[in-house]
Amino acid sequence: MTAEKWRVIGVVMLAVLAVSVGEAMLSRGMKTPDVPGGGGWAQARNVLNVYVIGGTLLMMLYFGLYMLALKWADFSFVLPLTAVSYLLGAILAKYFLHENVTPLRWIGTLVIMLGVAIVGWGEAGKP
Protein backbone atom coordinates (compact mmCIF):
# COMPACT_ATOMS: atom_id res chain seq x y z
CA MET A 1 0.00 0.00 0.00
CA THR A 2 1.32 3.44 -0.89
CA ALA A 3 2.15 6.22 1.53
CA GLU A 4 -0.72 8.25 0.06
CA LYS A 5 -3.25 5.55 0.93
CA TRP A 6 -1.86 5.30 4.47
CA ARG A 7 -2.26 9.07 4.78
CA VAL A 8 -5.90 8.76 3.72
CA ILE A 9 -6.46 5.89 6.17
CA GLY A 10 -4.96 7.99 8.99
CA VAL A 11 -7.15 10.98 8.20
CA VAL A 12 -10.28 8.81 7.92
CA MET A 13 -9.53 7.09 11.24
CA LEU A 14 -9.20 10.52 12.91
CA ALA A 15 -12.49 11.50 11.26
CA VAL A 16 -14.15 8.30 12.48
CA LEU A 17 -12.91 8.93 16.02
CA ALA A 18 -14.25 12.50 15.86
CA VAL A 19 -17.69 11.51 14.56
CA SER A 20 -18.09 8.56 16.93
CA VAL A 21 -17.17 10.54 20.03
CA GLY A 22 -19.18 13.50 18.72
CA GLU A 23 -22.31 11.42 18.23
CA ALA A 24 -21.94 9.85 21.68
CA MET A 25 -21.53 13.29 23.26
CA LEU A 26 -24.52 14.62 21.35
CA SER A 27 -26.61 11.68 22.55
CA ARG A 28 -25.59 12.23 26.16
CA GLY A 29 -26.21 15.97 25.91
CA MET A 30 -29.67 15.56 24.41
CA LYS A 31 -30.67 13.20 27.21
CA THR A 32 -29.91 15.62 30.03
CA PRO A 33 -32.90 16.27 32.27
CA ASP A 34 -35.07 19.24 31.29
CA VAL A 35 -34.57 22.43 33.23
CA PRO A 36 -37.89 23.10 34.94
CA GLY A 37 -39.66 26.37 34.17
CA GLY A 38 -38.01 29.32 32.52
CA GLY A 39 -39.63 28.97 29.10
CA GLY A 40 -37.47 29.32 26.00
CA TRP A 41 -34.23 30.11 27.84
CA ALA A 42 -34.52 26.91 29.86
CA GLN A 43 -34.98 24.91 26.68
CA ALA A 44 -31.95 26.63 25.13
CA ARG A 45 -29.89 25.59 28.17
CA ASN A 46 -31.02 22.01 27.62
CA VAL A 47 -29.60 22.03 24.11
CA LEU A 48 -26.59 24.27 24.66
CA ASN A 49 -24.70 22.16 27.15
CA VAL A 50 -21.07 21.10 26.98
CA TYR A 51 -21.90 17.67 25.51
CA VAL A 52 -24.07 19.05 22.70
CA ILE A 53 -21.60 21.80 21.81
CA GLY A 54 -18.59 19.48 22.03
CA GLY A 55 -20.33 16.78 20.02
CA THR A 56 -21.33 19.27 17.34
CA LEU A 57 -17.76 20.60 17.08
CA LEU A 58 -16.37 17.07 16.77
CA MET A 59 -18.87 16.29 14.04
CA MET A 60 -17.80 19.45 12.21
CA LEU A 61 -14.20 18.25 12.47
CA TYR A 62 -15.32 14.93 11.01
CA PHE A 63 -16.78 16.63 7.95
CA GLY A 64 -13.60 18.63 7.38
CA LEU A 65 -11.40 15.54 7.62
CA TYR A 66 -13.80 13.52 5.48
CA MET A 67 -13.73 16.15 2.75
CA LEU A 68 -9.92 16.12 2.86
CA ALA A 69 -9.87 12.32 2.49
CA LEU A 70 -12.29 12.54 -0.46
CA LYS A 71 -9.98 15.07 -2.10
CA TRP A 72 -7.07 12.63 -1.83
CA ALA A 73 -8.72 9.28 -2.63
CA ASP A 74 -11.61 7.59 -4.37
CA PHE A 75 -15.01 7.61 -2.70
CA SER A 76 -15.12 3.82 -3.06
CA PHE A 77 -11.97 3.59 -0.90
CA VAL A 78 -12.87 6.25 1.69
CA LEU A 79 -16.49 5.35 2.41
CA PRO A 80 -15.95 1.74 3.55
CA LEU A 81 -13.28 2.92 6.01
CA THR A 82 -15.89 5.01 7.80
CA ALA A 83 -17.73 1.82 8.77
CA VAL A 84 -15.24 1.51 11.64
CA SER A 85 -17.49 4.08 13.33
CA TYR A 86 -20.07 1.31 13.90
CA LEU A 87 -17.64 -0.60 16.12
CA LEU A 88 -16.49 2.52 17.94
CA GLY A 89 -20.11 3.64 18.31
CA ALA A 90 -21.09 0.33 19.93
CA ILE A 91 -18.13 0.56 22.32
CA LEU A 92 -19.02 4.13 23.27
CA ALA A 93 -22.70 3.21 23.69
CA LYS A 94 -21.75 0.44 26.11
CA TYR A 95 -19.04 2.15 28.15
CA PHE A 96 -19.67 5.91 27.83
CA LEU A 97 -23.45 6.02 27.58
CA HIS A 98 -24.00 2.83 29.64
CA GLU A 99 -26.48 1.47 27.12
CA ASN A 100 -27.41 -2.20 26.82
CA VAL A 101 -25.67 -3.35 23.66
CA THR A 102 -27.18 -6.74 22.94
CA PRO A 103 -25.22 -9.69 21.54
CA LEU A 104 -27.16 -9.32 18.28
CA ARG A 105 -25.93 -5.74 17.93
CA TRP A 106 -22.34 -6.88 18.55
CA ILE A 107 -22.75 -9.57 15.88
CA GLY A 108 -24.16 -7.01 13.46
CA THR A 109 -21.21 -4.74 14.14
CA LEU A 110 -18.79 -7.59 13.46
CA VAL A 111 -20.60 -8.43 10.19
CA ILE A 112 -20.18 -4.81 9.10
CA MET A 113 -16.48 -4.93 10.01
CA LEU A 114 -16.08 -8.16 7.99
CA GLY A 115 -17.65 -6.40 5.01
CA VAL A 116 -15.19 -3.54 5.39
CA ALA A 117 -12.29 -6.01 5.47
CA ILE A 118 -13.54 -7.64 2.25
CA VAL A 119 -13.75 -4.26 0.52
CA GLY A 120 -10.27 -3.41 1.81
CA TRP A 121 -8.83 -6.64 0.42
CA GLY A 122 -10.35 -5.74 -2.92
CA GLU A 123 -8.45 -2.45 -2.82
CA ALA A 124 -5.13 -4.13 -1.94
CA GLY A 125 -4.36 -5.03 -5.53
CA LYS A 126 -5.03 -1.54 -6.91
CA PRO A 127 -2.25 1.00 -7.52
C-alpha positions in Angstrom: 0.0 0.0 0.0 1.3 3.4 -0.9 2.2 6.2 1.5 -0.7 8.3 0.1 -3.3 5.5 0.9 -1.9 5.3 4.5 -2.3 9.1 4.8 -5.9 8.8 3.7 -6.5 5.9 6.2 -5.0 8.0 9.0 -7.1 11.0 8.2 -10.3 8.8 7.9 -9.5 7.1 11.2 -9.2 10.5 12.9 -12.5 11.5 11.3 -14.2 8.3 12.5 -12.9 8.9 16.0 -14.3 12.5 15.9 -17.7 11.5 14.6 -18.1 8.6 16.9 -17.2 10.5 20.0 -19.2 13.5 18.7 -22.3 11.4 18.2 -21.9 9.8 21.7 -21.5 13.3 23.3 -24.5 14.6 21.4 -26.6 11.7 22.5 -25.6 12.2 26.2 -26.2 16.0 25.9 -29.7 15.6 24.4 -30.7 13.2 27.2 -29.9 15.6 30.0 -32.9 16.3 32.3 -35.1 19.2 31.3 -34.6 22.4 33.2 -37.9 23.1 34.9 -39.7 26.4 34.2 -38.0 29.3 32.5 -39.6 29.0 29.1 -37.5 29.3 26.0 -34.2 30.1 27.8 -34.5 26.9 29.9 -35.0 24.9 26.7 -32.0 26.6 25.1 -29.9 25.6 28.2 -31.0 22.0 27.6 -29.6 22.0 24.1 -26.6 24.3 24.7 -24.7 22.2 27.2 -21.1 21.1 27.0 -21.9 17.7 25.5 -24.1 19.0 22.7 -21.6 21.8 21.8 -18.6 19.5 22.0 -20.3 16.8 20.0 -21.3 19.3 17.3 -17.8 20.6 17.1 -16.4 17.1 16.8 -18.9 16.3 14.0 -17.8 19.4 12.2 -14.2 18.3 12.5 -15.3 14.9 11.0 -16.8 16.6 7.9 -13.6 18.6 7.4 -11.4 15.5 7.6 -13.8 13.5 5.5 -13.7 16.2 2.8 -9.9 16.1 2.9 -9.9 12.3 2.5 -12.3 12.5 -0.5 -10.0 15.1 -2.1 -7.1 12.6 -1.8 -8.7 9.3 -2.6 -11.6 7.6 -4.4 -15.0 7.6 -2.7 -15.1 3.8 -3.1 -12.0 3.6 -0.9 -12.9 6.2 1.7 -16.5 5.4 2.4 -16.0 1.7 3.5 -13.3 2.9 6.0 -15.9 5.0 7.8 -17.7 1.8 8.8 -15.2 1.5 11.6 -17.5 4.1 13.3 -20.1 1.3 13.9 -17.6 -0.6 16.1 -16.5 2.5 17.9 -20.1 3.6 18.3 -21.1 0.3 19.9 -18.1 0.6 22.3 -19.0 4.1 23.3 -22.7 3.2 23.7 -21.8 0.4 26.1 -19.0 2.1 28.2 -19.7 5.9 27.8 -23.4 6.0 27.6 -24.0 2.8 29.6 -26.5 1.5 27.1 -27.4 -2.2 26.8 -25.7 -3.3 23.7 -27.2 -6.7 22.9 -25.2 -9.7 21.5 -27.2 -9.3 18.3 -25.9 -5.7 17.9 -22.3 -6.9 18.6 -22.8 -9.6 15.9 -24.2 -7.0 13.5 -21.2 -4.7 14.1 -18.8 -7.6 13.5 -20.6 -8.4 10.2 -20.2 -4.8 9.1 -16.5 -4.9 10.0 -16.1 -8.2 8.0 -17.7 -6.4 5.0 -15.2 -3.5 5.4 -12.3 -6.0 5.5 -13.5 -7.6 2.3 -13.8 -4.3 0.5 -10.3 -3.4 1.8 -8.8 -6.6 0.4 -10.4 -5.7 -2.9 -8.4 -2.5 -2.8 -5.1 -4.1 -1.9 -4.4 -5.0 -5.5 -5.0 -1.5 -6.9 -2.2 1.0 -7.5 
